[in-house]
Amino acid sequence: MKYTVLMLFAILMMLSSGFAAEPANQKAPDFTLEDMQGNKVSLSDFKGKIVMINFWATWCPPCIEEMPSMEKLYKKLGKEDFVILAINIEPDAREYVAEFLAKNPYTYPVLLDGESLVQELYGAYRLPETVIVNRQGEIVNRVVGGRDWMDETMIQLLASMVNG
């Protein structure tokens, strides 16, 4: 059943615009970035969880449009087994990301990649770009472009990974 759900997930993602399945067993490269409070956050901190890594910028309208639905998804799927890491890729962005978040308070972690090291590591050059990492630390999908993350199909697919 587990593999059937994952296969269905992969097929649906490939058929949907902007989705691309990743090569099997491709390990997600570990990274460490600072969050908005200056704490170091690493991908490896979330070992055993489903992780949604979202690359974004404050100047990117589709990025800004999808963030409220990411917040709803984050609250719906919970923080025990599902994590969103929103990685801002703008140089020297701490001040204006802080201003943006003051007006748009999201509860998922926002990390700063001002030198674009993680962006390059993941080859995420089309914003927004989202990478889904499974419990084994493997990249299973890449989503290019803004999405309504509260779309029922999205919720079912991600919930099946979280609950499976």
C-alpha beads as a LAMMPS data file, in Angstrom:
LAMMPS data file: protein, C-alpha beads

164 atoms
163 bonds

1 atom types
1 bond types

-500.0 500.0 xlo xhi
-500.0 500.0 ylo yhi
-500.0 500.0 zlo zhi

Masses

1 110.0

Atoms # bond

1 1 1 0.000 0.000 0.000
2 1 1 2.807 2.384 0.974
3 1 1 4.560 1.929 -2.368
4 1 1 1.276 2.259 -4.265
5 1 1 0.625 5.626 -2.621
6 1 1 4.181 6.784 -3.333
7 1 1 3.928 5.626 -6.946
8 1 1 0.593 7.434 -7.322
9 1 1 2.178 10.521 -5.792
10 1 1 5.080 10.395 -8.250
11 1 1 2.812 9.866 -11.270
12 1 1 0.446 12.670 -10.292
13 1 1 3.353 15.006 -9.666
14 1 1 4.869 14.290 -13.077
15 1 1 1.542 14.825 -14.821
16 1 1 0.819 18.073 -13.002
17 1 1 2.285 21.239 -14.445
18 1 1 5.452 22.263 -12.691
19 1 1 6.072 18.950 -10.955
20 1 1 9.039 16.744 -11.653
21 1 1 9.891 13.431 -10.073
22 1 1 13.459 13.178 -8.843
23 1 1 15.766 10.248 -9.571
24 1 1 15.163 7.391 -7.126
25 1 1 17.145 7.438 -3.881
26 1 1 18.698 10.868 -4.459
27 1 1 19.766 11.977 -0.990
28 1 1 18.846 15.517 -0.035
29 1 1 22.091 17.375 0.656
30 1 1 22.366 18.496 4.260
31 1 1 22.760 22.197 4.957
32 1 1 22.863 24.605 7.855
33 1 1 21.402 28.117 7.679
34 1 1 20.344 30.747 10.195
35 1 1 16.707 31.348 10.988
36 1 1 15.306 34.818 11.621
37 1 1 16.317 34.645 15.287
38 1 1 19.942 33.793 14.414
39 1 1 19.655 30.107 15.372
40 1 1 21.446 27.522 13.250
41 1 1 19.011 25.135 11.543
42 1 1 20.127 22.051 9.612
43 1 1 18.140 19.735 7.388
44 1 1 19.519 16.859 9.457
45 1 1 17.662 18.301 12.493
46 1 1 14.494 16.919 10.906
47 1 1 15.656 13.358 10.212
48 1 1 12.692 10.984 9.983
49 1 1 10.219 13.733 9.039
50 1 1 8.664 14.841 5.767
51 1 1 10.343 18.129 4.877
52 1 1 9.092 20.690 2.381
53 1 1 11.956 23.018 1.407
54 1 1 10.641 26.153 -0.282
55 1 1 12.978 28.620 -1.995
56 1 1 11.495 32.131 -2.175
57 1 1 12.163 35.872 -2.316
58 1 1 10.241 38.935 -1.144
59 1 1 10.271 40.365 -4.700
60 1 1 8.628 37.225 -6.151
61 1 1 4.797 37.611 -6.459
62 1 1 4.058 33.852 -6.857
63 1 1 6.217 33.187 -3.779
64 1 1 4.203 35.645 -1.717
65 1 1 0.897 34.307 -3.077
66 1 1 1.564 30.713 -2.027
67 1 1 2.816 31.459 1.482
68 1 1 -0.623 31.716 3.166
69 1 1 -1.574 28.268 1.831
70 1 1 1.790 26.918 3.059
71 1 1 0.932 28.245 6.535
72 1 1 -2.461 26.510 6.450
73 1 1 -0.825 23.272 5.271
74 1 1 1.778 23.513 8.033
75 1 1 -0.938 23.919 10.661
76 1 1 -3.069 21.143 9.148
77 1 1 -0.343 18.497 8.904
78 1 1 1.227 19.346 12.232
79 1 1 4.788 19.831 13.321
80 1 1 5.548 16.329 14.621
81 1 1 6.088 14.628 11.282
82 1 1 5.938 17.477 8.744
83 1 1 8.188 20.510 8.461
84 1 1 8.301 23.462 6.098
85 1 1 11.616 25.268 5.690
86 1 1 11.122 28.498 3.739
87 1 1 14.545 29.545 2.468
88 1 1 14.868 33.165 1.414
89 1 1 17.581 33.499 -1.248
90 1 1 18.094 37.286 -1.222
91 1 1 21.482 38.740 -0.259
92 1 1 21.533 40.702 3.005
93 1 1 17.814 40.116 3.454
94 1 1 17.479 39.821 7.244
95 1 1 16.058 43.336 7.713
96 1 1 13.495 43.343 4.908
97 1 1 12.513 39.706 5.493
98 1 1 11.877 40.693 9.115
99 1 1 9.711 43.588 7.914
100 1 1 7.853 41.250 5.546
101 1 1 7.259 38.685 8.315
102 1 1 6.045 41.403 10.709
103 1 1 3.243 42.096 8.225
104 1 1 2.800 38.412 7.304
105 1 1 3.417 36.308 10.424
106 1 1 4.078 32.705 9.420
107 1 1 4.848 30.033 11.988
108 1 1 7.002 27.757 9.834
109 1 1 10.767 28.356 9.968
110 1 1 12.162 31.000 7.615
111 1 1 15.858 30.555 6.869
112 1 1 18.299 32.941 5.202
113 1 1 20.523 31.873 2.299
114 1 1 21.998 35.248 1.403
115 1 1 25.017 33.707 -0.303
116 1 1 22.787 31.334 -2.337
117 1 1 24.817 28.315 -1.216
118 1 1 21.811 26.085 -0.514
119 1 1 19.989 27.414 -3.560
120 1 1 22.948 26.323 -5.708
121 1 1 23.294 23.028 -3.833
122 1 1 19.680 22.203 -4.762
123 1 1 19.745 23.820 -8.219
124 1 1 16.676 25.880 -7.322
125 1 1 16.743 28.753 -9.800
126 1 1 13.042 29.180 -10.686
127 1 1 11.108 30.800 -7.890
128 1 1 9.255 29.685 -6.029
129 1 1 10.743 26.220 -6.107
130 1 1 9.871 23.540 -3.581
131 1 1 11.640 20.266 -2.843
132 1 1 9.877 17.449 -0.981
133 1 1 12.114 15.215 1.150
134 1 1 10.827 11.889 2.488
135 1 1 11.497 10.311 5.892
136 1 1 14.599 8.574 4.533
137 1 1 16.121 11.932 3.573
138 1 1 15.568 11.427 -0.152
139 1 1 14.286 14.037 -2.563
140 1 1 11.063 12.626 -3.996
141 1 1 9.641 15.624 -5.840
142 1 1 10.381 19.132 -7.007
143 1 1 7.647 21.699 -7.555
144 1 1 8.380 24.721 -9.739
145 1 1 6.093 27.720 -9.514
146 1 1 3.532 28.878 -7.009
147 1 1 0.836 26.496 -5.799
148 1 1 -2.245 26.422 -3.646
149 1 1 -0.885 24.007 -1.070
150 1 1 -4.401 23.609 0.369
151 1 1 -5.651 21.999 -2.834
152 1 1 -7.338 18.755 -1.769
153 1 1 -5.080 16.627 -3.976
154 1 1 -1.987 18.254 -2.454
155 1 1 -3.270 17.707 1.063
156 1 1 -4.088 14.048 0.394
157 1 1 -0.719 13.349 -1.220
158 1 1 1.338 15.028 1.474
159 1 1 -0.835 13.615 4.276
160 1 1 -0.302 10.121 2.852
161 1 1 3.446 10.648 3.139
162 1 1 3.141 12.014 6.669
163 1 1 0.750 9.297 7.847
164 1 1 2.202 6.428 5.800

Bonds

1 1 1 2
2 1 2 3
3 1 3 4
4 1 4 5
5 1 5 6
6 1 6 7
7 1 7 8
8 1 8 9
9 1 9 10
10 1 10 11
11 1 11 12
12 1 12 13
13 1 13 14
14 1 14 15
15 1 15 16
16 1 16 17
17 1 17 18
18 1 18 19
19 1 19 20
20 1 20 21
21 1 21 22
22 1 22 23
23 1 23 24
24 1 24 25
25 1 25 26
26 1 26 27
27 1 27 28
28 1 28 29
29 1 29 30
30 1 30 31
31 1 31 32
32 1 32 33
33 1 33 34
34 1 34 35
35 1 35 36
36 1 36 37
37 1 37 38
38 1 38 39
39 1 39 40
40 1 40 41
41 1 41 42
42 1 42 43
43 1 43 44
44 1 44 45
45 1 45 46
46 1 46 47
47 1 47 48
48 1 48 49
49 1 49 50
50 1 50 51
51 1 51 52
52 1 52 53
53 1 53 54
54 1 54 55
55 1 55 56
56 1 56 57
57 1 57 58
58 1 58 59
59 1 59 60
60 1 60 61
61 1 61 62
62 1 62 63
63 1 63 64
64 1 64 65
65 1 65 66
66 1 66 67
67 1 67 68
68 1 68 69
69 1 69 70
70 1 70 71
71 1 71 72
72 1 72 73
73 1 73 74
74 1 74 75
75 1 75 76
76 1 76 77
77 1 77 78
78 1 78 79
79 1 79 80
80 1 80 81
81 1 81 82
82 1 82 83
83 1 83 84
84 1 84 85
85 1 85 86
86 1 86 87
87 1 87 88
88 1 88 89
89 1 89 90
90 1 90 91
91 1 91 92
92 1 92 93
93 1 93 94
94 1 94 95
95 1 95 96
96 1 96 97
97 1 97 98
98 1 98 99
99 1 99 100
100 1 100 101
101 1 101 102
102 1 102 103
103 1 103 104
104 1 104 105
105 1 105 106
106 1 106 107
107 1 107 108
108 1 108 109
109 1 109 110
110 1 110 111
111 1 111 112
112 1 112 113
113 1 113 114
114 1 114 115
115 1 115 116
116 1 116 117
117 1 117 118
118 1 118 119
119 1 119 120
120 1 120 121
121 1 121 122
122 1 122 123
123 1 123 124
124 1 124 125
125 1 125 126
126 1 126 127
127 1 127 128
128 1 128 129
129 1 129 130
130 1 130 131
131 1 131 132
132 1 132 133
133 1 133 134
134 1 134 135
135 1 135 136
136 1 136 137
137 1 137 138
138 1 138 139
139 1 139 140
140 1 140 141
141 1 141 142
142 1 142 143
143 1 143 144
144 1 144 145
145 1 145 146
146 1 146 147
147 1 147 148
148 1 148 149
149 1 149 150
150 1 150 151
151 1 151 152
152 1 152 153
153 1 153 154
154 1 154 155
155 1 155 156
156 1 156 157
157 1 157 158
158 1 158 159
159 1 159 160
160 1 160 161
161 1 161 162
162 1 162 163
163 1 163 164
